[in-house]
Amino acid sequence: MENRESGTENRPLGRFPVSCLRFPQFLSALLKAFPVRDSLSVEDTVLLPRIRKSGIRDYGKEVEMRRTAGILGVLLLARIASAQTLYSVTSPNQGDDQLRTIDPTTAATLGSVTITLAGKTVLGGNGLAAHPTTGQLWAILKVDPGGKRVLVTINSATGVASQVGGDQPNFAALAFNAAGTLYAVTGDGGAPSETLFTINTMTGVPTQVCALGNGDDGEALAFNPIDGLLYHASGHTGNGDVIFETITSTATDPCTVANIDITNTALVDEEAQALVWWTAQGQFLWKQNHGDGPLFRVTTAGAPTLIGDLDHQAKGLAFAMSVRAAPTMHGTGLALITTALFVLGVWLARRRQPAVGA
């Protein structure tokens, strides 16, 4: 059930969708799931030796306060990590070298930085994706000299791109799956056309996987982490020409796909340009039209809701952690921050309890 006022989707706590819930809602649900108790459970007794040494009389409340401090520390990190920003790159057809940030609820452009690549002139982008673990932005850029397409990473704060692979096929869209495998699809002008590839993110070398073929001009690709499937949109105008499908298997050539019926919806009115999964809504964002045009929210069943019109021809969309909201933290750094928050919470909890004999 969708909460229409807040724009969030209510889901069971057991699925732990931190990014799908507002912080107060999630905190309330968590506290209901872990109520404060007056007595100790068996698993709590692991903390007793340290608690006794601290001279605190009320063991039960101390255990609960320490547990709550730890939970709040994790929640704080989850809240920071869920602050994602929608980015776009613009089609070379518009001759635009900007990386834009977009409000996904209104389609308004919030800001932009110029994409630069050493020794090259950036003409535009033909695909954008964010790595599922690091949040790093990856893109296919069209550059001069030569008008070639190259695979790059982009610093979202500065716009500085670093080339990973050169002279790519005519890729028209990018998408990562949950394991960090980078997929790309060629456009009608590619050789072969409308074909799915994987790209090695260490070397930039593409490997052909299987042919797609449905739809006409325009290619878009996105990964749904809920069902674990790639979704493909293609086509220019009209029923039967514009298609939306899941790629259910890449073990055969052509790929095995399942059609999603979008007949007589607004999605068939113009070319599919870009597609991305919006975790907070549990739906896709679909950019339509060759120029400034509609941005839709689209369910996995193909039902569109118009959000608004973009002011540029987005040929790639990606959600990634905003550098301004919080620095990207992973591995050891994230573990240290988590530990520090937990220790701080325990220290504050201990100060709230009177010592024995006080």
ZIRATA-V418256 format. One record per run of one state. SS is the DSSP state (H for helix, E for strand, - for the rest). FROM is the first residue (numbers start at 1). TO is the last residue. If there is no record, write none. Layout:
BEGIN
ss:SS from:FROM to:TO
ss:SS from:FROM to:TO
END
This chain:
BEGIN
ss:- from:1 to:1
ss:E from:2 to:3
ss:- from:4 to:7
ss:E from:8 to:9
ss:- from:10 to:12
ss:H from:13 to:15
ss:- from:16 to:17
ss:H from:18 to:20
ss:- from:21 to:22
ss:H from:23 to:33
ss:- from:34 to:41
ss:H from:42 to:53
ss:- from:54 to:55
ss:E from:56 to:56
ss:- from:57 to:58
ss:H from:59 to:81
ss:- from:82 to:83
ss:E from:84 to:90
ss:- from:91 to:91
ss:H from:92 to:94
ss:- from:95 to:97
ss:E from:98 to:102
ss:- from:103 to:108
ss:E from:109 to:114
ss:- from:115 to:115
ss:E from:116 to:117
ss:- from:118 to:119
ss:E from:120 to:130
ss:- from:131 to:136
ss:E from:137 to:144
ss:- from:145 to:147
ss:E from:148 to:154
ss:- from:155 to:159
ss:E from:160 to:165
ss:- from:166 to:170
ss:E from:171 to:176
ss:- from:177 to:181
ss:E from:182 to:186
ss:- from:187 to:194
ss:E from:195 to:199
ss:- from:200 to:205
ss:E from:206 to:211
ss:- from:212 to:218
ss:E from:219 to:224
ss:- from:225 to:228
ss:E from:229 to:234
ss:- from:235 to:238
ss:E from:239 to:239
ss:- from:240 to:241
ss:E from:242 to:249
ss:- from:250 to:255
ss:E from:256 to:260
ss:- from:261 to:265
ss:H from:266 to:268
ss:- from:269 to:271
ss:E from:272 to:278
ss:- from:279 to:282
ss:E from:283 to:288
ss:- from:289 to:293
ss:E from:294 to:298
ss:- from:299 to:303
ss:E from:304 to:309
ss:- from:310 to:313
ss:E from:314 to:321
ss:- from:322 to:330
ss:H from:331 to:351
ss:- from:352 to:354
ss:E from:355 to:355
ss:- from:356 to:358
END
